[in-house]
Amino acid sequence: MNRLKALSKKSLGLLGIGYLDTKLYRLVDIADGQFKWQEAPVNFKPNVLILSRQHYQESCKQYPIENKSEVKKLIRLELSANEGTSQFVTYKAQDSKTASNQWMLSDVYLGAKFVLPESFLIGAKQPHFKVTELQNEESQFYIVNTPKGIISTVKGGLINNVNAFSMASGVSVDQTINSMSFEQFANFTAAELPQLLIQYGSQFFVKQDSNLDVQDLVKPVFLTLGASLTLYLLIGSAYLELQSYRITSQIESNSSQVNRALNIQNEYNQLTEKLLRQQDFIESQAVKTSFWLVLEPLLQQAKFRTIRYRNDRYIINGETKQATKLLDMLIQDPLVTDAKFDSQIRKSRNNEVFTISFRLSGAS
């Protein structure tokens, strides 16, 4: 089985897997089943191309329909009105709703047969609400998988930490970060890409021009057959290991599964409720208003629980080491007026729990 895995991994380097950031890279097998991204030669044409975050626009939507086939028809109809190339995936229905991710791609395919957004490659199999930060050679960006789909954004400007990413995306995320280097991303791609192509390959296939010559048509067929054989061997090996792992896990943890499932369901319900409240707020505010300029320095000092807007006042509740320091920052901010505590400060472990409200200067 180990020989089979080694052969399957080695075959990946021959399939022509590319990654396009500010320049084009090729996935190469360096030694002992390890991979790296190597700057591609001028004549390299990838069969599978992974696009970095700067080359597509990403969105996630929910449809009040449980039938995935009907949802796919509706999405295709919506995307048909857009110019350029669109891609989408749908997820298992929850609460009578079907979630979907959709991507609008820039026109840089370099002749590839399959084109995947890097946020889907990284986030598709990650646990919900666990943030991954990818550090590639040119930039950094955050990715998180949620029940409503994958959310990602480039790190920079106001979004420079997990708190800011959580606020901007309207998702309460796990505050710990799974950091992934550019080198680790190469080995991650080699491990995860075959399974994603098996499960979602048809969604990421790019139709080619009809005026290709015979050689152009025959070559992808053989490449596809070779890739299919390699992926078949990979999935067969992975399936046997998965079955072994499942049996062992069931024997060890069967007695605790019911309680764990109930805890997960309860946590999911709480997170979903919080997510809906945050999204309602985010949708009612422009991201680039002066409110976010006021809030950004506070994110470094405090952890917020709720943010509300009532009677022309912003009301923030949370905890920090020193609440009076937070109020002083607001009072000194030229964009803020009439900042005050709305209730007495309470102690919680080593922090102070506060409720502060304020108006924006010039607000009606």
N, C-alpha and C positions, 0 to 999 in steps of 0.2 A: 504493500500500500504506500510506503514511503517513496519507493521508486516511481510509483504512479503519480504521486503528488509532484515529485521533482520534475518528471517529464511534462506534466500539465503546466507547471509554472514556467518551465523553460520555453514551452510553446507560445506563451503569452508575448514574449519578446519578439517573436517572429510574425505576430499578427498585425503589427503596425499601429500601435496605440500612441496617440499624440495628445499633448496638453498645450493649449494656446493661452498664454498670458500676454505680456507685451511682446513676447517672441515665442516661437514654436519649439516645443521639447518633444523628445521621443522616449518612451519607456524601454529601458534596456536591462537585460539580465547581466549583473556584474560578476557574481560568484555565489555558490552555495544557496541558491534560491533567493538571493537578495537583489533588489531592483533600485534603479535610480533614474531621475529625469536628466537626460542629456540633450544639450542644444542640438536640434535637428539639422541635418544637412539641407542644402537648398533644394535638392531633388526629392526630398521625403514627402510622400503623400499618405497621410494616415488613413486607415480603414475605420478606426474608431477614434473620434476626437472628443476630448473633454474641454469644455469652454470655461475659462475663469469668470468670476462674477461680473467683471466689467463688460463682458460681451453679451449680456442678456438682461432682460427685465423680468422680475419674478413676482408672482402674486399667488395668494391662496384664497379659495372661495368655498362656501358651503351651499349645497342645493337641498331644498326640502323634499327630496326624492330618495327612496331606498334602492330602487332598481338602477344598478350601475350602467346597464346598457342604455337606458333612457337618458341618464346623466351624460354619458359620452356623446350621444346624438345631440343633446342640447349644447354641449361645449363646442363640438365641431361646428355647429351652426353659428355660435357666437364668434368663434375664431375665424370663420370664413370671411367675415367682414373686414378683418385686419390685413394690412399689407405685410409682406415678409413671411418668414417661417415661424410657426407657432408649434409648441409641444405641450402636452399635458399628461398627467397621471391622475387616477382616482383611487381613493382609499376605501376600506371597508366601512359601510354605513354604521353610524352610531346615533341613537336618539332620533331615528327616522330621517337622518340627514346624511348626505354623502359629501365628503370633503374632496377637494381637488387642488393640485398645484398646476399653475400654467406659466409658461415661459415664452417670451418674445425674443428670438435670437437675432443677433446682428448677422449680416450676410458674409460670414467668414468660415467656410466649411472645408476649404482646401481639398475638395473631392472626397471627403469622408462619407462612408456608408451609414455610420451611426454617430450621432452627436448628442452628448450628455452635458447638462449643466453640472458644475462641480458641487454646488450646494446639495443637489439630489444625490450624487454619488456619496458624499460624506454623511448626509443626514438621514438617508432613507432607512437605515437599519439601527439608528441610534435610539436610546431610550427617550421617552417624552420629557421635555423640559431640561434636558442635559445639554449645556452649551459646549460646542466645539469651536476653538479658535485656530484657524489655519494661518500659518506664517509662511507665505511663499516668498519668492525672491524679490518681488516688487511691492507687495502690500500685505495687509492682514484683513481677515474678515471673520464675523461671527456667524454660526449656523446653529439653529435649534429645531428639533422635530417636535410638533405639537399635534393634538388630535385633529386640528383643522388644517394641517399641512406643514411643510417646511418653510421657515422664515430665516432669511439671511440678509446681511448688510455689510458693507465695507467699513472697517474700523477707521475712525478719524473724525475731526471736528467735535461736535457735541457728543457723538457716540464713541467714547473712548474707554468705557469699562462695562462690566456686566450689568450694573444698575441702570446705566443710560440705555443700553441695548434692550433691557427688560421694559423700561418705560416707553421707548420709541416703538417697540413691536407690540405693546399691549399684552405681553405674556409674562406671567410670574415664573421665572426660570430658576433652576438650580444655580446658586451663586458660585459654585466651584466650576472651574473651566478645564475641559479636556484639551490641552494644547497639542497641536500637531505641526511638526516642522515640515519643510519642503521635502526633506529626505524621507521622513515617515510617510508622507502622502504617497510617495512612489510605491512603497510596499503595501500600503493600505489599498491603493488602486489595484495592484496585482491580486490581492486577496478578495476584494469585494466586487470588482467589475464583472467577472464571469457570471456570478449569481444574478446581478441586476440585469444583465443582458438576457439571461434565460427568462426572467420573470417579466421584464418590461421592454424587451428588445423591439417589439413592434411599434411602441410609442416613440422610440428615438431613431427609427429608421428614416433616412432622408432620401426622398425620391430623386433619382438622377435624370439628367437631360436625355431625351429620346434619341439624340443623334450620336450616341457613342458607337465606336466601331466594335467589331467582333471581339478583338482582344480585350477591350475595356469591359465588355460584358462577361467574357469567360473567366477572366482573372478573379473578380469578386465571388463568382460561384465556387471556385476552388478554395478561395480563402474562407468563404463562409462554411464550406464543408469541413475544412480543417479546424476552423474555430468551433464548429458544432461538435466534432469528435472530441476536441480538447475539453470543451465545457461539459460534455457528457461524462467523460472520465472524472472530471473534477467533482461534478455533482454526485456521481456514484460513490466516490470516496468520502465526500462530505456527508452523504446520507448515512453511510454505515457508522461513521464516527458519531453522528448526531443521535442515531438510535441507541448506541452504546451509552452515550452521555445521558440521554433521557431515562433509560432504564435505571442507571445508577442514581440519578437525581431523585427519581420517584421513590426508590427504596429508602433513601436517606431523609427525604423531606415530606413524605406523603401526609404525615400527621399534622403538619403545620400549614398545608396549602389552603385550607378553607379559611382560617383566620387571616392569612396573608391576602387572600383574594378580597375579603371584606374590607381590610385596611386599605388596599389599593383602590377599591371602588369608592370608599369614603373620601380618600385623598383626591381622587379624580373629580368627584362632585364639588369639593371645595375649590379646587383649582379652576374648574370650569366656571363656577360662579364668579370667582375673582377675575378671571379672564374677561368675562362678558362685561363686568363693571368697568374694567380698565379700557376695554375697546370702545365702549360707549363714550367714555371721556375723551379718549384719543381722537375719535372721529369728530368730536365737537370742537376741537381746537386745531389750529394750524400749527404745524411742527415748528415753523420758523418765527412764531410770534415772540414778543418780548417776554412772555411768561417762561419760555424755555431758557432764555438767556438769564433770567433770574434763578431758575431752578438748577441749572447746570453746576454752579459752584457748591450748592447745598448737597448735591449727590455725593460729594467727597466727604461730607461731615456727618451725614445722617442716613438712616435707613427708613424709608417711608412706608407706611401701611396703607393709607388712603389719601387721595387728593380729590377734593370736591370744589364745585363752583356754585355759589349761592349768593343771591342779592348783590351781584357785582363784586363779590369777594372770593378769593381763592383760599380754601381751608385745607391745610396739610396736617396730617397726623402721623407720628412716627416716633422713633427713639434715637437718641444721640448721647454722646458723653457729657455734653454741656449745652442745655437747651437755650440758656441766656445768650451764649455766643452765637447761636443760630439766629436768634431774634436780632442781635446787634448787626449781623451781616445784612439782614433784610432792611433794617432801619437805614443803614448807610448806603444801600443800593439806590442810585438815582431813578431807577425804573419803578421803585416801590413807594407806596404811600400808606399811612395808617396801618402799620404792622403791629400786631399785639398778640398776647396769649389769650386764647378763648377759654382756657380752663387751667386749673392749677397743675404744676408739674408733678408727675408721679415718678417714684423710683421703681425700676425693674432690673433686678440684679445689679450690674455695674453701670447701667444706662439710665437716662431720664426720659420718660414718656411725655410727649408734649402735643399740644394742639395750637397751631398758630394760624392766624388769618391775616390777609393783607389785600390791598387793591393795587392795581397797576396805575402808574402815573398817566393821566390823560384818559383813563377809561371812563365811559359814560355811566 
